[in-house]
Amino acid sequence: IYMANETFRFTLWVGGRFVRDKIVEYADGHSSEWFYDPDKLSYFEILHLVQDMGYSNIEKFHYLMPGKNFENGLRLIEDDTSVQEMIGFWENVGGTCEIFIEHGEYVGDGLVKRPMNLGEDKGVVMLTDRQNHEIEDDDELVEVPWLSDNEEEELQAARGKIRTYKANNAYKVARLLEIPSEIDVEVEPKRRRKETVMTSCKDNVELATEYFDSSDSNWSFVTSDEEEIEIEEAGRRKSTHAQYDETIEIPHFALNMIFDGPKQFKEAINKYAATRRVNIEFIKNDKMRVRAKCKAKNCDWLIYATRDSKTGLFLVKTFKDEHTCSWSFQVMRFTSTYIAKHYLSLWRATPSMKLHEFKKIVREQMSLDVTITQCRRTKLKVIEKLNGMYSYEFNRLWNYCEEIIHRNPRNTVKVKFIRESSNSRPVFQRFYVCFDAVRKGFLEGCRPLIGLDGCFLKGMLKGELLTAVGRDANNQMYPIAWAVVEVENKDSWGWFVEALKYDLGTNDGVGYTVISDQQKGLVHVLEEEMPLAEHRRCARHLCKLA
């Protein structure tokens, strides 16, 4: 095992294979832990490691993405580029990478399930075999049916067909490994028979169906709950369907591409038209099918998607990906609704932005012309959307307060509402919070010094944030309490200081020194609420105003 000051740590799983029993597992394998210089680790270095461990029949390498599972996190290692990508992913998050080796033959007789604990041997993990595994009372035992001689002959014939099919369609298998999502499709059987199969796991992992001999000592029975999967003699095959990725900037379409439904498909068309600057019109548009074509004269671009009657998936059935038209600076699908969704975060950050400024931004970023009317409609839709979001968040304010008290009953939370009349709905005005642990830390370990200040809250709703901070033993700022109020004045500061004084357990402020700016309302509040506290001005504010 190689050790270095800066090393890449990975666990190498060998001797097993991927199986699915409710979840995808790596069965009949064992592992060892390695530390390598990231600059020296390569595809062939991993290959030599596996060969040195006594395994010569090696088919594929896979590694597990950080924070993912077998269902959606396995990635194929094909070359040194794949190895460097793997190292890059794991160096960013830290931890131990896991590499899984697939072999040509089914070896070993133990079943290993992740995660496994690291042993005391320096970097080496020894795993327990199946014969040492104790069966719990609630473990489900499965009765394995033995096959007759005729059935075994049929299985052998089917295995031969699968090998022939794989050899003749190797290029298709390679293509499948590049497809991000896979769907198992039942082949219409000529003669059906019940048999146990090994299924696949997602994300670039191709695990073909295999038949096992009943005389094979490594034969494994896999079932899902109490269901048996009916398959034809040639077994299951992988479909070539690709799932649409709505996170990409410029949508790409393909035959048999899968969408969640007509809504997502139409949103993809709108996004495609806006980013490609072409005019697309919907010829057919209902819940079952959508047909769209380029509006330009003599342009053959066409796409048609409908819900498949067999699988129930919304698929692209017809696609002509060839534009003979030129770009346009006025796109009919670039509506105010699309613009509002696309620029929601921009309007949230700069709600006071002028319409002509927004028009200029759209022109520079999208290379499309929009009218002032479109910009005005966009702003109204953004405001409506944000108000709905803010209303939902303020409606959950009581839940937040209850959760704070639930976590620690000694926490302090104050909420103030106002009503225009006795029958009107309450309107939020102020919110104050002081956590018990923070309060105790200030009273027991900080200087008797309190700094009071406020700042503006920028956004759609405005407001002021009032804070009280102290100084700890390392002369660092220590937060004590904070509040959100409607405006910074004598009334709001009086409400805040009164709550703070109660939490600190002082009536007149004796023993404390308060530092603040020259806010007139705050000066009067401190004279009334904490008359015995020393009051000092912030030198930074004095210098700024000088």
Backbone torsions as a table, in degrees:
resi	resn	phi	psi	omega
1	ILE	NA	130.8	-177.2
2	TYR	-89.3	131.1	178.4
3	MET	-121.0	142.1	178.2
4	ALA	-150.5	168.2	179.0
5	ASN	-64.2	-43.1	176.9
6	GLU	-117.3	103.6	-172.9
7	THR	-123.9	158.4	172.3
8	PHE	-103.5	122.5	-174.6
9	ARG	-102.2	128.5	179.1
10	PHE	-146.2	151.9	175.9
11	THR	-104.5	127.6	-177.2
12	LEU	-104.7	114.4	179.2
13	TRP	-98.9	125.7	-178.1
14	VAL	-134.0	166.1	173.0
15	GLY	79.1	8.9	-177.7
16	GLY	-129.6	-167.5	177.5
17	ARG	-154.4	163.4	-179.7
18	PHE	-84.2	131.0	174.7
19	VAL	-133.7	161.6	177.8
20	ARG	-120.4	119.5	172.2
21	ASP	-135.3	86.4	-170.7
22	LYS	72.3	-47.0	173.6
23	ILE	-128.8	161.6	178.6
24	VAL	-78.1	133.1	-179.3
25	GLU	-133.8	159.2	172.8
26	TYR	-103.3	104.5	-169.9
27	ALA	-97.0	151.7	171.6
28	ASP	59.2	46.1	179.5
29	GLY	-132.8	168.6	172.3
30	HIS	-138.3	168.4	-171.1
31	SER	-137.8	161.5	171.5
32	SER	-141.2	152.5	-176.2
33	GLU	-106.3	139.3	-173.9
34	TRP	-131.3	149.9	174.9
35	PHE	-124.3	122.3	-173.8
36	TYR	-133.1	150.2	169.0
37	ASP	-67.3	122.8	-177.1
38	PRO	-57.5	-28.6	-178.6
39	ASP	-77.0	-16.8	-177.2
40	LYS	-103.7	-11.9	-179.4
41	LEU	-78.1	131.1	-178.4
42	SER	-142.1	175.7	179.0
43	TYR	-61.1	-47.4	-176.7
44	PHE	-72.8	-25.9	175.8
45	GLU	-65.4	-41.6	175.9
46	ILE	-64.8	-40.1	178.5
47	LEU	-60.4	-44.0	179.5
48	HIS	-66.0	-35.9	177.6
49	LEU	-60.1	-46.0	-179.9
50	VAL	-64.9	-40.9	179.5
51	GLN	-65.9	-38.1	177.8
52	ASP	-65.7	-22.4	177.5
53	MET	-83.6	0.6	174.7
54	GLY	99.0	15.7	-179.6
55	TYR	-115.0	117.6	-178.9
56	SER	-105.6	-27.2	-178.5
57	ASN	-88.8	94.9	-174.8
58	ILE	-120.8	126.6	-179.5
59	GLU	-101.9	-53.0	-173.7
60	LYS	-145.9	154.6	169.6
61	PHE	-112.6	140.4	172.9
62	HIS	-134.7	147.4	170.8
63	TYR	-124.3	156.7	-176.2
64	LEU	-99.6	127.9	179.6
65	MET	-67.5	150.0	179.0
66	PRO	-60.5	132.7	176.7
67	GLY	74.7	8.0	-178.2
68	LYS	-110.0	171.4	175.5
69	ASN	-119.3	-176.7	-177.6
70	PHE	-62.5	-27.4	-175.2
71	GLU	-69.4	-35.9	-172.7
72	ASN	-136.1	9.0	-173.8
73	GLY	-121.8	4.0	-179.7
74	LEU	-81.2	135.7	177.1
75	ARG	-127.0	141.9	-177.5
76	LEU	-81.4	134.8	173.7
77	ILE	-98.4	111.0	-176.4
78	GLU	-107.6	-30.2	-174.9
79	ASP	-158.7	-171.0	-179.2
80	ASP	-66.4	-29.2	177.2
81	THR	-63.0	-42.1	177.2
82	SER	-62.5	-38.2	179.5
83	VAL	-64.6	-43.9	179.9
84	GLN	-66.3	-36.2	175.2
85	GLU	-62.6	-42.4	178.4
86	MET	-60.5	-46.3	180.0
87	ILE	-62.8	-40.4	179.5
88	GLY	-62.4	-42.4	178.8
89	PHE	-59.9	-47.6	-172.0
90	TRP	-79.8	-26.8	176.7
91	GLU	-67.6	-28.8	-179.7
92	ASN	-71.1	-34.7	-175.7
93	VAL	-104.4	-18.1	-176.7
94	GLY	78.1	177.8	-180.0
95	GLY	96.1	-169.3	-176.1
96	THR	-108.7	124.5	176.1
97	CYS	-78.8	149.0	177.8
98	GLU	-117.8	128.0	179.5
99	ILE	-116.3	130.0	-176.4
100	PHE	-116.2	131.4	-178.0
101	ILE	-105.2	131.4	172.5
102	GLU	-100.8	133.7	-178.7
103	HIS	-110.7	162.3	-179.9
104	GLY	-74.1	-26.5	-179.2
105	GLU	-119.4	154.1	-179.2
106	TYR	-84.5	108.6	-174.0
107	VAL	-117.0	157.8	176.7
108	GLY	84.8	162.2	-179.4
109	ASP	-134.1	25.8	178.3
110	GLY	-118.0	155.5	178.0
111	LEU	-114.8	123.4	-177.6
112	VAL	-117.0	130.6	176.6
113	LYS	-118.3	136.0	176.0
114	ARG	-77.2	152.4	-2.3
115	PRO	-88.7	156.4	177.6
116	MET	-112.5	147.7	179.3
117	ASN	-87.2	147.3	-178.9
118	LEU	-77.8	136.0	179.2
119	GLY	-78.6	-178.2	-178.3
120	GLU	-85.6	-18.4	176.6
121	ASP	-65.7	133.2	-169.5
122	LYS	-56.1	94.1	172.8
123	GLY	84.6	1.0	-177.0
124	VAL	-110.8	131.9	179.9
125	VAL	-107.3	122.2	176.2
126	MET	-105.5	130.0	-174.1
127	LEU	-107.4	154.4	-178.1
128	THR	-86.8	135.2	178.9
129	ASP	-77.8	167.0	-175.7
130	ARG	-65.9	-34.9	-175.8
131	GLN	-66.6	-17.8	176.9
132	ASN	-94.1	0.9	-177.7
133	HIS	-84.3	125.7	179.2
134	GLU	-82.9	134.9	179.9
135	ILE	-86.7	124.1	179.5
136	GLU	-79.0	164.8	-178.4
137	ASP	-64.9	-32.5	-176.3
138	ASP	-93.4	6.0	176.6
139	ASP	-67.9	137.6	-179.2
140	GLU	-86.6	121.1	178.6
141	LEU	-93.5	136.5	-176.7
142	VAL	-114.3	128.8	176.6
143	GLU	-83.2	122.3	-176.7
144	VAL	-93.8	119.5	179.7
145	PRO	-77.7	136.0	176.0
146	TRP	-83.9	148.4	-177.0
147	LEU	-99.3	147.4	175.7
148	SER	-77.0	169.4	-179.7
149	ASP	-61.0	-40.8	-179.8
150	ASN	-63.4	-40.4	179.6
151	GLU	-66.5	-36.5	177.5
152	GLU	-64.3	-39.3	177.6
153	GLU	-63.1	-39.1	178.3
154	GLU	-65.5	-38.5	177.8
155	LEU	-64.8	-42.3	178.3
156	GLN	-61.7	-40.3	178.8
157	ALA	-65.0	-40.3	179.1
158	ALA	-65.8	-38.5	177.8
159	ARG	-63.2	-37.8	177.2
160	GLY	-64.0	-40.1	178.4
161	LYS	-63.7	-39.8	-179.6
162	ILE	-64.6	-43.1	179.0
163	ARG	-61.6	-41.9	179.0
164	THR	-64.3	-42.3	-179.8
165	TYR	-63.7	-40.5	178.6
166	LYS	-64.9	-42.7	-178.8
167	ALA	-64.0	-37.6	-178.1
168	ASN	-79.9	-15.6	-175.9
169	ASN	-127.2	37.4	-177.6
170	ALA	-61.4	-35.7	-179.2
171	TYR	-66.2	-31.9	178.1
172	LYS	-68.8	-38.9	178.4
173	VAL	-62.8	-42.7	178.3
174	ALA	-62.4	-36.0	179.4
175	ARG	-69.1	-35.1	-179.1
176	LEU	-64.4	-32.0	-178.6
177	LEU	-65.6	-18.3	-179.7
178	GLU	-91.0	-8.7	-177.3
179	ILE	-83.2	126.9	-174.1
180	PRO	-66.7	-30.8	-179.6
181	SER	-133.7	145.3	-174.7
182	GLU	-126.6	150.7	-179.7
183	ILE	-133.4	130.3	175.8
184	ASP	-80.8	129.1	-178.8
185	VAL	-120.2	128.9	177.3
186	GLU	-70.3	130.8	174.4
187	VAL	-84.8	137.3	-178.6
188	GLU	-62.9	114.4	-171.6
189	PRO	-81.0	144.0	170.0
190	LYS	-83.9	-34.7	176.8
191	ARG	-146.1	119.4	-175.4
192	ARG	-93.5	146.5	175.9
193	ARG	-154.3	146.8	-177.1
194	LYS	-82.6	131.5	179.8
195	GLU	-153.8	154.3	178.4
196	THR	-87.3	137.3	-177.3
197	VAL	-128.3	159.7	171.6
198	MET	-100.1	119.1	-176.2
199	THR	-90.5	-173.2	-172.0
200	SER	-113.8	164.2	170.6
201	CYS	-113.9	159.5	-168.3
202	LYS	-80.1	-180.0	171.9
203	ASP	60.8	79.4	168.3
204	ASN	64.9	23.3	177.5
205	VAL	-118.2	119.9	-176.1
206	GLU	-110.6	109.0	179.1
207	LEU	-114.9	101.4	-175.0
208	ALA	-75.2	153.7	178.2
209	THR	-66.5	138.4	178.6
210	GLU	-132.5	151.7	173.9
211	TYR	-107.0	142.2	-176.7
212	PHE	-114.5	142.6	174.9
213	ASP	-75.5	141.5	178.1
214	SER	-69.3	-19.8	179.1
215	SER	-86.8	-7.1	-179.3
216	ASP	-73.5	126.6	-178.0
217	SER	-68.5	-19.4	-179.5
218	ASN	-98.2	14.7	-177.4
219	TRP	-64.7	136.6	-176.9
220	SER	-128.9	135.8	179.3
221	PHE	-100.9	125.4	-179.7
222	VAL	-121.3	131.1	178.8
223	THR	-139.4	159.1	176.7
224	SER	-117.1	108.0	-172.2
225	ASP	53.5	-125.0	-179.6
226	GLU	-113.1	19.3	-179.6
227	GLU	-97.2	143.7	170.8
228	GLU	-110.1	140.4	-177.4
229	ILE	-93.0	126.4	177.0
230	GLU	-90.1	127.2	-179.6
231	ILE	-136.1	162.7	176.6
232	GLU	-86.1	179.1	-174.0
233	GLU	-61.9	-34.4	-179.3
234	ALA	-85.1	-1.0	175.7
235	GLY	75.8	-165.0	179.2
236	ARG	-84.0	156.9	173.1
237	ARG	-130.7	156.7	178.5
238	LYS	-82.0	139.6	175.4
239	SER	-85.3	163.7	179.2
240	THR	-99.7	22.4	-179.4
241	HIS	-76.0	134.2	175.9
242	ALA	-110.8	141.5	179.8
243	GLN	-88.4	134.0	179.3
244	TYR	-67.8	134.1	179.1
245	ASP	-105.0	108.6	-175.6
246	GLU	-79.8	-2.5	-179.6
247	THR	-86.9	-14.5	-178.2
248	ILE	-73.1	151.3	-175.2
249	GLU	-72.2	-44.6	179.9
250	ILE	-114.7	112.8	-177.8
251	PRO	-63.1	146.4	173.9
252	HIS	-124.4	137.1	-178.7
253	PHE	-113.0	157.7	177.5
254	ALA	-155.8	158.5	176.6
255	LEU	-61.5	140.5	179.5
256	ASN	66.9	14.1	174.9
257	MET	-67.6	139.4	-174.0
258	ILE	-97.7	135.1	173.9
259	PHE	-123.2	157.1	178.8
260	ASP	-66.2	-28.3	-179.6
261	GLY	171.8	-176.7	-179.4
262	PRO	-59.5	-34.7	-178.4
263	LYS	-62.8	-48.7	178.9
264	GLN	-64.3	-36.7	179.3
265	PHE	-63.8	-44.1	-180.0
266	LYS	-68.3	-35.9	175.7
267	GLU	-63.9	-37.2	177.3
268	ALA	-65.9	-38.9	177.5
269	ILE	-63.2	-44.8	178.5
270	ASN	-60.9	-42.6	179.3
271	LYS	-66.3	-40.1	178.3
272	TYR	-62.9	-45.0	-179.0
273	ALA	-63.7	-39.9	-178.5
274	ALA	-70.6	-42.9	-177.5
275	THR	-76.2	-31.3	178.3
276	ARG	-91.3	-7.4	178.7
277	ARG	57.2	52.5	176.2
278	VAL	-129.4	154.8	-179.7
279	ASN	-96.3	115.9	-179.6
280	ILE	-114.6	134.8	177.1
281	GLU	-121.0	147.9	178.3
282	PHE	-90.9	119.4	177.3
283	ILE	-85.4	-43.1	178.4
284	LYS	-126.6	131.3	-174.6
285	ASN	-151.5	99.9	175.3
286	ASP	-147.0	-169.3	-174.9
287	LYS	-73.2	-19.6	-175.6
288	MET	-103.1	-29.3	-175.7
289	ARG	-152.6	152.3	178.4
290	VAL	-138.7	128.4	176.1
291	ARG	-123.0	132.0	-179.5
292	ALA	-135.7	147.9	178.5
293	LYS	-144.5	161.5	177.0
294	CYS	-71.1	134.5	-176.3
295	LYS	-78.6	-16.2	-178.2
296	ALA	-65.4	147.5	-178.5
297	LYS	-68.9	135.2	177.1
298	ASN	66.4	15.7	175.5
299	CYS	-94.7	130.6	-172.7
300	ASP	-92.1	0.9	-176.4
301	TRP	-61.6	128.4	-175.6
302	LEU	-152.4	143.1	175.1
303	ILE	-144.8	141.7	-178.5
304	TYR	-141.1	128.6	179.7
305	ALA	-130.9	143.8	179.9
306	THR	-150.5	167.8	178.8
307	ARG	-85.3	124.4	-177.5
308	ASP	-69.9	132.8	-176.2
309	SER	-71.2	-25.3	-177.6
310	LYS	-87.2	-48.6	-175.5
311	THR	-95.4	-18.1	-177.1
312	GLY	77.3	6.8	-179.5
313	LEU	-87.0	149.0	176.9
314	PHE	-90.5	107.4	-170.0
315	LEU	-119.2	155.4	170.7
316	VAL	-82.4	116.9	-177.5
317	LYS	-97.5	-34.5	-179.4
318	THR	-132.9	134.3	-179.7
319	PHE	-152.3	120.4	173.8
320	LYS	-115.2	104.0	-172.6
321	ASP	-98.2	71.7	179.0
322	GLU	-151.9	112.6	177.1
323	HIS	-98.1	127.8	173.5
324	THR	-107.1	3.4	-179.5
325	CYS	-94.9	168.4	179.0
326	SER	-97.0	168.2	178.7
327	TRP	-66.2	154.3	178.2
328	SER	-126.0	145.1	178.2
329	PHE	-94.4	-1.8	176.1
330	GLN	-131.0	106.3	-174.5
331	VAL	-108.6	127.2	-176.3
332	MET	-68.2	-27.2	179.6
333	ARG	-82.3	-7.2	178.2
334	PHE	-86.1	71.1	-174.6
335	THR	-88.9	171.0	178.4
336	SER	-63.7	-31.5	177.2
337	THR	-64.5	-45.3	178.1
338	TYR	-65.2	-43.0	-179.1
339	ILE	-63.5	-41.2	179.9
340	ALA	-62.4	-41.4	178.9
341	LYS	-67.7	-38.4	-176.5
342	HIS	-72.2	-34.4	-175.1
343	TYR	-111.8	26.9	-179.4
344	LEU	-62.0	-46.1	-178.2
345	SER	-65.1	-34.5	178.6
346	LEU	-65.5	-44.5	179.8
347	TRP	-68.3	-33.2	178.3
348	ARG	-65.6	-39.3	-178.8
349	ALA	-75.7	-33.0	-177.8
350	THR	-130.5	72.9	-176.5
351	PRO	-68.5	-18.6	-178.9
352	SER	-91.5	10.7	-178.2
353	MET	-63.5	137.6	179.7
354	LYS	-76.3	155.0	-176.9
355	LEU	-65.6	-39.9	-179.9
356	HIS	-69.1	-29.3	174.9
357	GLU	-67.9	-41.9	178.2
358	PHE	-64.8	-39.9	178.2
359	LYS	-60.2	-40.1	179.1
360	LYS	-66.4	-39.1	178.7
361	ILE	-63.4	-44.9	179.0
362	VAL	-62.0	-41.4	179.5
363	ARG	-61.6	-42.7	-177.8
364	GLU	-73.0	-38.7	-174.8
365	GLN	-84.0	-40.1	-174.6
366	MET	-104.2	-11.6	-176.7
367	SER	57.3	39.5	179.9
368	LEU	-130.3	147.5	178.2
369	ASP	-90.4	133.2	174.0
370	VAL	-129.5	151.5	-179.9
371	THR	-90.2	163.8	176.1
372	ILE	-62.5	-33.8	177.5
373	THR	-63.2	-42.8	176.5
374	GLN	-61.8	-41.9	179.2
375	CYS	-63.3	-40.4	179.4
376	ARG	-65.4	-43.8	177.7
377	ARG	-64.1	-38.2	177.8
378	THR	-60.9	-45.6	-179.5
379	LYS	-63.2	-41.0	179.1
380	LEU	-63.6	-40.3	179.3
381	LYS	-69.3	-37.0	177.0
382	VAL	-65.1	-44.6	179.0
383	ILE	-61.3	-42.3	178.4
384	GLU	-62.6	-40.9	179.0
385	LYS	-66.0	-46.8	-178.8
386	LEU	-65.9	-39.4	177.7
387	ASN	-61.6	-39.0	176.2
388	GLY	-64.0	-39.5	178.2
389	MET	-66.7	-44.4	-179.8
390	TYR	-66.4	-39.0	178.7
391	SER	-61.3	-41.7	178.5
392	TYR	-63.6	-41.7	-178.6
393	GLU	-68.3	-40.9	179.1
394	PHE	-69.5	-30.2	176.5
395	ASN	-66.5	-22.2	179.0
396	ARG	-95.2	8.5	-178.7
397	LEU	-62.8	-38.5	178.0
398	TRP	-63.0	-37.9	177.7
399	ASN	-62.2	-40.1	178.5
400	TYR	-63.7	-43.1	178.9
401	CYS	-63.1	-44.4	179.7
402	GLU	-63.7	-35.9	179.4
403	GLU	-68.5	-38.4	177.4
404	ILE	-61.9	-44.7	179.2
405	ILE	-69.5	-36.0	179.8
406	HIS	-63.8	-40.0	-179.5
407	ARG	-67.4	-36.6	178.2
408	ASN	-154.1	107.7	-177.5
409	PRO	-60.8	-16.9	-179.4
410	ARG	-87.6	-2.5	172.8
411	ASN	-67.3	153.4	179.2
412	THR	-112.8	126.1	176.8
413	VAL	-134.9	131.0	176.9
414	LYS	-130.1	133.8	176.8
415	VAL	-129.1	132.6	179.1
416	LYS	-120.3	129.5	177.3
417	PHE	-118.3	160.0	173.7
418	ILE	-127.2	151.9	178.0
419	ARG	-127.8	135.9	175.9
420	GLU	-71.8	-30.8	176.2
421	SER	-149.8	172.4	-177.9
422	SER	-66.9	-23.4	-178.3
423	ASN	-99.6	-6.2	-177.2
424	SER	-81.2	162.1	179.1
425	ARG	-73.7	146.4	178.3
426	PRO	-68.9	142.5	179.5
427	VAL	-116.9	131.1	-177.9
428	PHE	-62.6	138.2	176.9
429	GLN	-126.8	-49.1	-175.2
430	ARG	-144.4	155.3	178.9
431	PHE	-146.2	131.0	-178.6
432	TYR	-131.1	141.2	178.0
433	VAL	-146.3	140.0	173.8
434	CYS	-143.0	116.9	-177.5
435	PHE	-81.3	141.1	-175.4
436	ASP	-61.9	-42.3	-178.9
437	ALA	-63.9	-38.8	178.2
438	VAL	-67.2	-42.2	179.4
439	ARG	-61.0	-45.6	179.6
440	LYS	-63.7	-40.0	179.0
441	GLY	-62.2	-37.4	178.9
442	PHE	-69.7	-44.7	-176.7
443	LEU	-68.3	-31.3	-173.5
444	GLU	-99.4	-20.4	-173.4
445	GLY	-134.7	5.8	-177.7
446	CYS	-119.4	163.6	177.1
447	ARG	-70.6	153.5	178.4
448	PRO	-77.6	57.4	-177.3
449	LEU	-126.8	129.2	-177.6
450	ILE	-125.6	127.9	174.5
451	GLY	-106.3	128.1	-179.0
452	LEU	-116.0	132.5	178.5
453	ASP	-161.6	166.1	179.0
454	GLY	-138.1	160.4	177.6
455	CYS	-145.1	159.4	-179.3
456	PHE	-78.8	144.9	171.6
457	LEU	-99.0	116.5	-178.9
458	LYS	-91.3	144.0	-179.5
459	GLY	146.6	-163.6	-177.6
460	MET	-70.9	-31.0	-170.3
461	LEU	-103.0	-14.9	178.7
462	LYS	61.7	-161.4	-179.3
463	GLY	119.1	-176.5	-179.6
464	GLU	-132.3	143.1	175.1
465	LEU	-108.6	116.5	177.9
466	LEU	-101.4	136.4	-176.7
467	THR	-134.0	152.1	171.6
468	ALA	-126.7	121.3	-177.8
469	VAL	-127.3	155.5	177.7
470	GLY	-124.2	-170.5	177.3
471	ARG	-124.4	127.7	-180.0
472	ASP	-88.6	-171.7	-176.3
473	ALA	-67.1	-21.1	177.9
474	ASN	-93.9	12.3	179.7
475	ASN	63.8	30.0	177.7
476	GLN	-104.5	155.1	179.9
477	MET	-67.3	139.9	-178.0
478	TYR	-129.6	113.4	-179.1
479	PRO	-69.7	139.8	179.8
480	ILE	-112.6	-54.8	-178.5
481	ALA	-155.7	161.7	177.3
482	TRP	-149.8	161.6	-178.3
483	ALA	-151.5	151.4	172.7
484	VAL	-110.6	123.8	-178.4
485	VAL	-129.7	170.4	-176.0
486	GLU	-76.7	-35.0	-178.5
487	VAL	-159.9	156.8	179.8
488	GLU	-91.9	103.9	178.2
489	ASN	-147.9	-173.5	-177.0
490	LYS	-64.1	-39.5	-177.8
491	ASP	-66.2	-45.5	-178.8
492	SER	-69.6	-39.5	176.8
493	TRP	-67.4	-35.9	176.6
494	GLY	-63.1	-41.5	177.8
495	TRP	-63.3	-40.7	-178.8
496	PHE	-70.0	-48.0	-177.7
497	VAL	-66.0	-35.7	177.9
498	GLU	-62.7	-43.3	177.8
499	ALA	-67.3	-39.6	179.3
500	LEU	-65.0	-42.8	179.7
501	LYS	-60.7	-38.6	178.8
502	TYR	-66.4	-42.2	-179.2
503	ASP	-67.2	-33.7	-179.4
504	LEU	-83.9	-7.7	176.6
505	GLY	73.1	31.9	178.2
506	THR	-122.7	145.1	-179.6
507	ASN	-98.9	-41.2	-174.8
508	ASP	-120.1	2.1	177.5
509	GLY	81.3	14.0	-178.6
510	VAL	-63.1	135.9	179.7
511	GLY	89.2	-8.0	-178.4
512	TYR	-106.7	152.1	171.8
513	THR	-119.2	128.1	-177.4
514	VAL	-112.8	131.3	177.0
515	ILE	-114.9	133.1	-179.9
516	SER	-152.4	177.2	172.8
517	ASP	-85.4	-164.8	-176.1
518	GLN	-98.3	32.3	177.5
519	GLN	-64.9	120.6	-171.5
520	LYS	-62.1	-41.1	-179.8
521	GLY	-62.9	-38.7	-179.8
522	LEU	-68.6	-38.1	179.2
523	VAL	-60.4	-45.3	179.5
524	HIS	-67.4	-36.8	179.8
525	VAL	-64.0	-43.5	-179.7
526	LEU	-65.4	-35.0	177.0
527	GLU	-66.2	-31.2	-178.4
528	GLU	-87.7	-44.3	-173.1
529	GLU	-87.1	-35.9	-177.7
530	MET	-130.9	67.9	-173.8
531	PRO	-67.4	-27.1	-177.2
532	LEU	-92.3	-0.1	178.3
533	ALA	-82.2	144.7	174.5
534	GLU	-73.2	132.1	-178.5
535	HIS	-116.6	123.4	-179.8
536	ARG	-124.5	153.9	178.5
537	ARG	-92.3	148.1	178.0
538	CYS	-74.9	124.8	-176.7
539	ALA	-65.2	-31.5	-179.5
540	ARG	-64.1	-43.0	179.2
541	HIS	-67.5	-38.2	178.6
542	LEU	-63.7	-40.8	179.5
543	CYS	-66.7	-37.9	-178.8
544	LYS	-68.1	-35.4	-177.4
545	LEU	-86.5	-8.5	-176.8
546	ALA	-71.6	NA	NA
